[in-house]
Amino acid sequence: MPFDTKFKFMTIFSEKCYFLTGPTACGKTSFALELAESLNAEILSMDSVAIFCGMDIGSAKPTREEQAQVRHHLLDIVEPSRDFSVADYMRHAEESVREILERGKAPLFVGGTPLYLKSLIFGLFESPPADASFREEMKALAQIEAEKGNNSFLHDKLKKVDPDSAARLHPNDTKRLIRALEVFSLTGKTIGEFQTQFEKRIPDETSRRIKVVDIPRATLHERINFRVDQMFEKGLLDETRQLLKTYPDLSATARQAVGYRETLAYLAREEAGETPSFEELKEEIKAHTRQLAKRQITWFRALFQRDFQF
């Protein structure tokens, strides 16, 4: 059965978009404002958490003042209770880019989500459509296993049929684990076999329009620690409480976002009558953010086939 869902975004805009990327907390936002001014550009968020309404502090979303300085797009475009696929992001991105170009501005994508960047450069791979019954079955089985104390059911299942994807995905990334299992179930092939477009070389014209923010690792870690402290000073705990109140059924993507995942667990322990350590919460988020930055750097090295001095 043929599956033809490739989204060829960059076949239209490959010579008209700019990209600014780098690991979390490396200083992309301030650099983006300067770059946008020099390029006469408008900024499009390339962040898989900033797309959600109400998730402002934990995603380090640009402030109102920063958004007033340069027009921003792809922020607050979906409620965090909803699933939001890469294809959804691409559709929103294409619409925004068309509008920006019609205004005579340059589109500048800014963010650190590697899959968004890859998809914008190469397009989305051909893949089978969603199978709702399979997804519900996997969610139900995972829930049953979780009640037995087994929280790695999906990850273990994926290891058996697609160890490469299992090694790449976090054991709690339910959405992507199920998608990888779904693709294998429908086609007998791993999801990696469909993603061959990511093996292509970035065209020179596009490569010249991509900037990766490069700072020393020690400096990056200092910036991460400072950012996490600032997030709590700005009210991350209260924001997360309000998030749960407004959206009781957060999507898996929203729940697994670094900063929110740990804070949600902290609040759940409070609700259960425990007295979790606030300092341990901050240190946990700092550690997980450093791990995220390390994974991002690895992805960028592989994508651009060069070493960065982080």
Contacts in CASP RR format, 6 or more apart in sequence:
PFRMAT RR
TARGET T0000
AUTHOR 0000-0000-0000
METHOD contacts of the structure
MODEL  1
MPFDTKFKFMTIFSEKCYFLTGPTACGKTSFALELAESLNAEILSMDSVA
IFCGMDIGSAKPTREEQAQVRHHLLDIVEPSRDFSVADYMRHAEESVREI
LERGKAPLFVGGTPLYLKSLIFGLFESPPADASFREEMKALAQIEAEKGN
NSFLHDKLKKVDPDSAARLHPNDTKRLIRALEVFSLTGKTIGEFQTQFEK
RIPDETSRRIKVVDIPRATLHERINFRVDQMFEKGLLDETRQLLKTYPDL
SATARQAVGYRETLAYLAREEAGETPSFEELKEEIKAHTRQLAKRQITWF
RALFQRDFQF
1 128 0 8 1.000
3 126 0 8 1.000
3 127 0 8 1.000
3 128 0 8 1.000
3 129 0 8 1.000
3 187 0 8 1.000
4 126 0 8 1.000
5 87 0 8 1.000
5 124 0 8 1.000
5 126 0 8 1.000
5 127 0 8 1.000
5 129 0 8 1.000
6 123 0 8 1.000
6 124 0 8 1.000
6 125 0 8 1.000
6 126 0 8 1.000
6 197 0 8 1.000
7 87 0 8 1.000
7 90 0 8 1.000
7 91 0 8 1.000
7 119 0 8 1.000
7 123 0 8 1.000
7 124 0 8 1.000
8 123 0 8 1.000
9 90 0 8 1.000
9 93 0 8 1.000
9 94 0 8 1.000
9 119 0 8 1.000
9 120 0 8 1.000
9 123 0 8 1.000
10 17 0 8 1.000
10 120 0 8 1.000
10 121 0 8 1.000
10 122 0 8 1.000
10 123 0 8 1.000
10 206 0 8 1.000
12 94 0 8 1.000
13 94 0 8 1.000
13 97 0 8 1.000
13 101 0 8 1.000
13 107 0 8 1.000
14 203 0 8 1.000
14 205 0 8 1.000
14 206 0 8 1.000
15 205 0 8 1.000
15 206 0 8 1.000
16 97 0 8 1.000
16 101 0 8 1.000
16 106 0 8 1.000
16 107 0 8 1.000
17 97 0 8 1.000
17 106 0 8 1.000
17 107 0 8 1.000
17 108 0 8 1.000
17 109 0 8 1.000
17 120 0 8 1.000
17 209 0 8 1.000
18 35 0 8 1.000
18 39 0 8 1.000
18 41 0 8 1.000
18 106 0 8 1.000
18 107 0 8 1.000
18 108 0 8 1.000
18 109 0 8 1.000
18 209 0 8 1.000
18 210 0 8 1.000
18 211 0 8 1.000
19 46 0 8 1.000
19 108 0 8 1.000
19 109 0 8 1.000
19 110 0 8 1.000
19 117 0 8 1.000
19 120 0 8 1.000
19 121 0 8 1.000
19 209 0 8 1.000
19 210 0 8 1.000
19 211 0 8 1.000
20 28 0 8 1.000
20 31 0 8 1.000
20 32 0 8 1.000
20 35 0 8 1.000
20 108 0 8 1.000
20 109 0 8 1.000
20 110 0 8 1.000
20 111 0 8 1.000
20 210 0 8 1.000
20 211 0 8 1.000
20 213 0 8 1.000
21 28 0 8 1.000
21 46 0 8 1.000
21 109 0 8 1.000
21 110 0 8 1.000
21 111 0 8 1.000
21 112 0 8 1.000
21 114 0 8 1.000
21 117 0 8 1.000
21 210 0 8 1.000
21 211 0 8 1.000
21 212 0 8 1.000
21 213 0 8 1.000
21 300 0 8 1.000
22 28 0 8 1.000
22 111 0 8 1.000
22 112 0 8 1.000
22 212 0 8 1.000
22 213 0 8 1.000
22 296 0 8 1.000
22 297 0 8 1.000
22 300 0 8 1.000
23 112 0 8 1.000
23 213 0 8 1.000
23 220 0 8 1.000
23 292 0 8 1.000
23 293 0 8 1.000
23 294 0 8 1.000
23 296 0 8 1.000
23 297 0 8 1.000
23 300 0 8 1.000
23 310 0 8 1.000
24 60 0 8 1.000
24 112 0 8 1.000
24 224 0 8 1.000
24 258 0 8 1.000
24 289 0 8 1.000
24 292 0 8 1.000
24 293 0 8 1.000
24 296 0 8 1.000
25 60 0 8 1.000
25 220 0 8 1.000
25 223 0 8 1.000
25 224 0 8 1.000
25 227 0 8 1.000
25 289 0 8 1.000
25 293 0 8 1.000
26 213 0 8 1.000
26 215 0 8 1.000
26 220 0 8 1.000
26 223 0 8 1.000
26 293 0 8 1.000
27 213 0 8 1.000
27 215 0 8 1.000
27 223 0 8 1.000
28 110 0 8 1.000
28 111 0 8 1.000
28 112 0 8 1.000
28 213 0 8 1.000
29 60 0 8 1.000
29 62 0 8 1.000
29 66 0 8 1.000
29 110 0 8 1.000
31 213 0 8 1.000
32 43 0 8 1.000
32 70 0 8 1.000
32 108 0 8 1.000
32 110 0 8 1.000
33 43 0 8 1.000
33 66 0 8 1.000
33 69 0 8 1.000
33 70 0 8 1.000
35 41 0 8 1.000
35 108 0 8 1.000
35 211 0 8 1.000
36 42 0 8 1.000
36 43 0 8 1.000
36 70 0 8 1.000
36 108 0 8 1.000
37 70 0 8 1.000
39 106 0 8 1.000
39 108 0 8 1.000
40 104 0 8 1.000
40 105 0 8 1.000
40 106 0 8 1.000
41 70 0 8 1.000
41 100 0 8 1.000
41 105 0 8 1.000
41 106 0 8 1.000
41 107 0 8 1.000
41 108 0 8 1.000
42 70 0 8 1.000
42 71 0 8 1.000
42 72 0 8 1.000
42 73 0 8 1.000
42 100 0 8 1.000
42 103 0 8 1.000
42 105 0 8 1.000
42 106 0 8 1.000
42 107 0 8 1.000
42 108 0 8 1.000
43 62 0 8 1.000
43 70 0 8 1.000
43 71 0 8 1.000
43 72 0 8 1.000
43 73 0 8 1.000
43 108 0 8 1.000
43 109 0 8 1.000
43 110 0 8 1.000
44 72 0 8 1.000
44 73 0 8 1.000
44 74 0 8 1.000
44 93 0 8 1.000
44 96 0 8 1.000
44 97 0 8 1.000
44 100 0 8 1.000
44 107 0 8 1.000
44 108 0 8 1.000
44 109 0 8 1.000
44 110 0 8 1.000
45 51 0 8 1.000
45 62 0 8 1.000
45 72 0 8 1.000
45 73 0 8 1.000
45 74 0 8 1.000
45 75 0 8 1.000
45 109 0 8 1.000
45 110 0 8 1.000
45 111 0 8 1.000
46 74 0 8 1.000
46 109 0 8 1.000
46 110 0 8 1.000
46 111 0 8 1.000
46 112 0 8 1.000
46 113 0 8 1.000
46 116 0 8 1.000
46 117 0 8 1.000
46 120 0 8 1.000
47 59 0 8 1.000
47 111 0 8 1.000
47 112 0 8 1.000
47 113 0 8 1.000
47 116 0 8 1.000
48 89 0 8 1.000
48 113 0 8 1.000
48 115 0 8 1.000
48 116 0 8 1.000
48 253 0 8 1.000
48 257 0 8 1.000
49 55 0 8 1.000
49 58 0 8 1.000
49 59 0 8 1.000
49 254 0 8 1.000
49 257 0 8 1.000
49 260 0 8 1.000
50 59 0 8 1.000
50 61 0 8 1.000
50 74 0 8 1.000
50 75 0 8 1.000
50 76 0 8 1.000
51 74 0 8 1.000
51 75 0 8 1.000
51 76 0 8 1.000
51 77 0 8 1.000
51 78 0 8 1.000
51 84 0 8 1.000
51 89 0 8 1.000
52 59 0 8 1.000
52 76 0 8 1.000
52 78 0 8 1.000
52 79 0 8 1.000
52 80 0 8 1.000
52 84 0 8 1.000
52 254 0 8 1.000
53 76 0 8 1.000
53 78 0 8 1.000
53 79 0 8 1.000
53 80 0 8 1.000
54 76 0 8 1.000
54 80 0 8 1.000
54 239 0 8 1.000
54 242 0 8 1.000
54 243 0 8 1.000
54 246 0 8 1.000
55 61 0 8 1.000
55 80 0 8 1.000
55 239 0 8 1.000
55 243 0 8 1.000
55 254 0 8 1.000
55 257 0 8 1.000
55 260 0 8 1.000
56 239 0 8 1.000
57 231 0 8 1.000
57 234 0 8 1.000
57 235 0 8 1.000
57 236 0 8 1.000
57 239 0 8 1.000
58 231 0 8 1.000
58 236 0 8 1.000
58 239 0 8 1.000
58 257 0 8 1.000
58 259 0 8 1.000
58 260 0 8 1.000
59 257 0 8 1.000
60 227 0 8 1.000
60 231 0 8 1.000
61 75 0 8 1.000
62 72 0 8 1.000
62 75 0 8 1.000
66 72 0 8 1.000
67 75 0 8 1.000
71 105 0 8 1.000
73 96 0 8 1.000
73 100 0 8 1.000
74 89 0 8 1.000
74 92 0 8 1.000
74 93 0 8 1.000
74 96 0 8 1.000
77 92 0 8 1.000
78 84 0 8 1.000
78 88 0 8 1.000
79 247 0 8 1.000
80 243 0 8 1.000
80 247 0 8 1.000
80 250 0 8 1.000
80 251 0 8 1.000
80 254 0 8 1.000
81 247 0 8 1.000
81 248 0 8 1.000
81 249 0 8 1.000
81 250 0 8 1.000
81 251 0 8 1.000
81 254 0 8 1.000
82 251 0 8 1.000
83 175 0 8 1.000
83 251 0 8 1.000
83 252 0 8 1.000
83 253 0 8 1.000
84 251 0 8 1.000
84 253 0 8 1.000
86 115 0 8 1.000
86 116 0 8 1.000
86 119 0 8 1.000
86 124 0 8 1.000
87 124 0 8 1.000
89 116 0 8 1.000
89 119 0 8 1.000
90 119 0 8 1.000
90 120 0 8 1.000
90 123 0 8 1.000
90 124 0 8 1.000
93 109 0 8 1.000
93 120 0 8 1.000
96 107 0 8 1.000
97 107 0 8 1.000
100 106 0 8 1.000
100 107 0 8 1.000
101 107 0 8 1.000
109 116 0 8 1.000
109 117 0 8 1.000
109 120 0 8 1.000
111 117 0 8 1.000
112 296 0 8 1.000
114 296 0 8 1.000
114 299 0 8 1.000
114 300 0 8 1.000
114 303 0 8 1.000
117 303 0 8 1.000
118 198 0 8 1.000
118 303 0 8 1.000
121 202 0 8 1.000
121 206 0 8 1.000
122 197 0 8 1.000
122 198 0 8 1.000
122 200 0 8 1.000
123 197 0 8 1.000
125 194 0 8 1.000
125 195 0 8 1.000
125 196 0 8 1.000
125 197 0 8 1.000
125 198 0 8 1.000
126 194 0 8 1.000
127 183 0 8 1.000
127 191 0 8 1.000
127 194 0 8 1.000
128 182 0 8 1.000
128 183 0 8 1.000
128 186 0 8 1.000
128 187 0 8 1.000
130 182 0 8 1.000
131 182 0 8 1.000
131 185 0 8 1.000
131 186 0 8 1.000
134 178 0 8 1.000
134 181 0 8 1.000
134 182 0 8 1.000
134 185 0 8 1.000
134 186 0 8 1.000
135 178 0 8 1.000
135 182 0 8 1.000
138 154 0 8 1.000
138 178 0 8 1.000
138 181 0 8 1.000
138 182 0 8 1.000
139 174 0 8 1.000
139 178 0 8 1.000
141 153 0 8 1.000
142 153 0 8 1.000
142 154 0 8 1.000
142 174 0 8 1.000
145 151 0 8 1.000
145 153 0 8 1.000
146 153 0 8 1.000
151 171 0 8 1.000
151 172 0 8 1.000
152 171 0 8 1.000
154 171 0 8 1.000
154 174 0 8 1.000
154 177 0 8 1.000
154 178 0 8 1.000
154 181 0 8 1.000
155 166 0 8 1.000
155 169 0 8 1.000
155 171 0 8 1.000
155 177 0 8 1.000
157 181 0 8 1.000
158 165 0 8 1.000
158 166 0 8 1.000
158 169 0 8 1.000
158 177 0 8 1.000
158 180 0 8 1.000
158 181 0 8 1.000
159 166 0 8 1.000
161 181 0 8 1.000
161 184 0 8 1.000
161 190 0 8 1.000
162 180 0 8 1.000
162 181 0 8 1.000
162 184 0 8 1.000
162 190 0 8 1.000
162 191 0 8 1.000
162 192 0 8 1.000
164 190 0 8 1.000
164 192 0 8 1.000
165 180 0 8 1.000
165 190 0 8 1.000
165 191 0 8 1.000
165 192 0 8 1.000
166 177 0 8 1.000
166 180 0 8 1.000
169 176 0 8 1.000
169 177 0 8 1.000
169 180 0 8 1.000
170 256 0 8 1.000
171 177 0 8 1.000
172 256 0 8 1.000
172 261 0 8 1.000
173 252 0 8 1.000
173 256 0 8 1.000
174 252 0 8 1.000
174 256 0 8 1.000
175 251 0 8 1.000
175 252 0 8 1.000
175 253 0 8 1.000
179 191 0 8 1.000
180 190 0 8 1.000
180 191 0 8 1.000
183 189 0 8 1.000
183 190 0 8 1.000
183 191 0 8 1.000
183 194 0 8 1.000
184 190 0 8 1.000
184 191 0 8 1.000
187 194 0 8 1.000
198 303 0 8 1.000
201 305 0 8 1.000
202 210 0 8 1.000
202 303 0 8 1.000
202 304 0 8 1.000
207 304 0 8 1.000
210 304 0 8 1.000
212 300 0 8 1.000
212 304 0 8 1.000
212 308 0 8 1.000
214 308 0 8 1.000
214 309 0 8 1.000
214 310 0 8 1.000
215 223 0 8 1.000
215 310 0 8 1.000
216 309 0 8 1.000
216 310 0 8 1.000
217 310 0 8 1.000
220 293 0 8 1.000
220 310 0 8 1.000
221 290 0 8 1.000
224 286 0 8 1.000
224 289 0 8 1.000
224 290 0 8 1.000
224 293 0 8 1.000
225 286 0 8 1.000
227 289 0 8 1.000
228 259 0 8 1.000
228 282 0 8 1.000
228 285 0 8 1.000
228 286 0 8 1.000
228 289 0 8 1.000
229 282 0 8 1.000
231 259 0 8 1.000
231 285 0 8 1.000
232 282 0 8 1.000
236 259 0 8 1.000
236 263 0 8 1.000
237 263 0 8 1.000
237 266 0 8 1.000
237 267 0 8 1.000
240 260 0 8 1.000
240 263 0 8 1.000
240 264 0 8 1.000
240 267 0 8 1.000
241 267 0 8 1.000
243 250 0 8 1.000
243 254 0 8 1.000
243 260 0 8 1.000
244 250 0 8 1.000
244 264 0 8 1.000
244 267 0 8 1.000
247 254 0 8 1.000
250 264 0 8 1.000
254 260 0 8 1.000
255 261 0 8 1.000
255 264 0 8 1.000
258 285 0 8 1.000
258 288 0 8 1.000
258 289 0 8 1.000
258 292 0 8 1.000
259 285 0 8 1.000
259 288 0 8 1.000
259 289 0 8 1.000
261 288 0 8 1.000
262 281 0 8 1.000
262 284 0 8 1.000
262 285 0 8 1.000
262 288 0 8 1.000
263 281 0 8 1.000
263 285 0 8 1.000
266 276 0 8 1.000
266 278 0 8 1.000
266 281 0 8 1.000
269 276 0 8 1.000
270 276 0 8 1.000
293 310 0 8 1.000
297 308 0 8 1.000
297 310 0 8 1.000
300 308 0 8 1.000
301 307 0 8 1.000
301 308 0 8 1.000
END
